[in-house]
Amino acid sequence: MKFHPVYLFLVLPFACLCWVPLYNRIEPSLFGIPFFYWYQMLWTILGAFCILPVYIYEERRRK
């Protein structure tokens, strides 16, 4: 398997969630939910969107 830049999308959620000092705070809250929690919930959705281009690339490469 050769490296392709599309795989860098997989590093983005990993890096953003491993760097805890970035989101280790309470404010800004969203609907009463502290930033610490809703940031992680948001990355659940964003992580799926980061996987999507890799999936599309892999499916096109197999054909």
C-alpha positions in Angstrom: 0.0 0.0 0.0 1.5 3.3 -1.1 1.0 6.5 0.9 -1.6 8.9 -0.5 -2.4 12.3 0.9 -6.0 11.4 1.5 -4.9 9.3 4.4 -4.0 12.5 6.3 -7.7 12.9 6.9 -7.4 10.0 9.4 -4.8 11.9 11.4 -7.0 15.0 11.9 -9.6 13.6 14.4 -6.8 11.6 16.2 -4.7 14.7 16.7 -7.5 17.0 17.6 -8.8 14.6 20.3 -5.4 13.6 21.7 -4.4 17.3 22.3 -6.5 17.6 25.5 -5.3 21.1 26.6 -7.0 22.4 23.5 -10.5 21.6 24.8 -10.0 21.1 28.5 -12.4 24.0 29.6 -16.0 24.7 30.4 -16.8 27.7 28.3 -18.3 28.2 25.8 -21.1 26.0 26.7 -23.7 24.8 24.2 -27.3 24.3 25.6 -25.7 24.0 29.0 -23.2 21.3 27.9 -19.6 22.3 28.8 -17.2 22.7 25.9 -15.2 19.7 27.0 -18.1 17.3 26.2 -19.7 18.9 23.2 -16.3 19.2 21.5 -15.8 15.4 21.8 -19.3 14.7 20.6 -18.8 17.0 17.6 -15.6 15.1 16.6 -17.7 11.9 16.5 -19.6 13.4 13.6 -16.5 15.1 12.1 -14.6 11.9 12.4 -17.1 10.1 10.2 -16.7 12.9 7.6 -12.9 12.5 7.7 -13.2 8.8 7.0 -15.5 9.3 4.0 -12.9 10.6 1.5 -10.6 7.7 2.5 -13.4 5.2 1.9 -14.2 6.7 -1.5 -10.5 6.7 -2.5 -10.2 3.0 -1.4 -13.4 2.0 -3.3 -12.2 3.7 -6.5 -8.7 2.2 -6.2 -10.2 -1.4 -6.0 -12.1 -1.1 -9.2 
